[in-house]
């Protein structure tokens, strides 16, 4: 399943004091996962250590003369990251998520953090909120310590729903973060809020100065990826008239 390196209900076990975590970022609503994790990888100077060979599409990227797949694995100390530069569609999401869990088990990951966005039409851009869900009661403490409100009621659909279902049934505890965002357009403001939240959780200071300078560029640069992502998100058998959002 993996290049260059080699499900049951969640058990009630304590997490170690200094856990090994894996952050998962994919194209989704507002491109929150992609933009957030791309910057975190850059800010923490994480090393590229491999890629998932069973990529969702037949596409490769060339960077500085190096051939790379669309789903790559990074590492820095006890933090792993899996970043996808292409949306994960309905046909591939199950195999993809199971590959992530398989990788996590082989690398002794203590918890998975999945970052995404949630549609909130009348959000306050100057005071965006990140909502949390956990698959393991011991991770509730992370929500409390970092003042992250729990996602109490609402609907999540599309590939994210499949990912959450598989994570819920995995033996590896997972923390899911959904930041209020614009569902239809790249939303760097929401991505920046996600970065702030994650930096507190993983206890790593991340300077956002460079990110703030690139906000308008990020909106323009990611328009095509946003269109491709929306095509995947809306390719449901029974599409709803509006994107999923948090109930008020």
C-alpha positions, 0 to 999 in steps of 0.5 A: 500500500505504501511507497518507501516504507512499509476494525473494531470499536474504539477501546477505552485506553489512556493516551500517552502523555506525548502521543504520536499523532497523524494529521489528515488533510484533504480537499473538501469544503473551502479547501480547509484541509488542504490549505491548512495542512500544506502550511503546517507542513511548511511551517514545521519543516516536515520531511517527505517520507513516502506516499500512498501508492494506491492514489485515487487517480492516475496523476503525478506532480513534478517538484524540483525534478522529483516525481511525486504522487498526489497523496504524500506522507510527511513527518517531523518528530512525533507528528505525521501528516498525510496530505492529498492534492486531489479530492477523494471521490466516493469510489476511492474513499473507503480504500483510501481511509483504510490505507490511512488506518493501516499506515497508522497501525504500522507506525504506532500512531496514537491518534488521528486528527482529521481537519475539514470545513463545515458550511455556515452561511452567516459566519463571523469571519473575524471570529470563526469557530472550529467544532470538534468531534471525537471517537474516543472519550479520552480525546474529550479532554483535548476539546476542553483544554483547547476551548473547542466547542463540540459539534452537537448536531447537524449533518455531514455528507459526502466522502467526509461521512465515509471517512468519519464512519471508518474512523469511528469504527477504527481502534485508533482514536480520532479527533475531527475538526470542522471550521466554519467556512464558505463551502463553495470557494477557497476560504483561507480565513477559515484555514488560518483558524484551523491552523491556530486550533491545531497549533494549540492541540499539538503544542507547536507555535506556528507563525501565520505572518507568511500565510496572511500575506498570501490570502488573496493569492491562495483564493486565486491559486486554488479556484480550479481545485475548488471546482474539482472538489465541488464536483466530487462533493456534489456527486451524490446519488441523491444530492441535497438542495443545500450543502450540509451545515451545523444546525442552529 
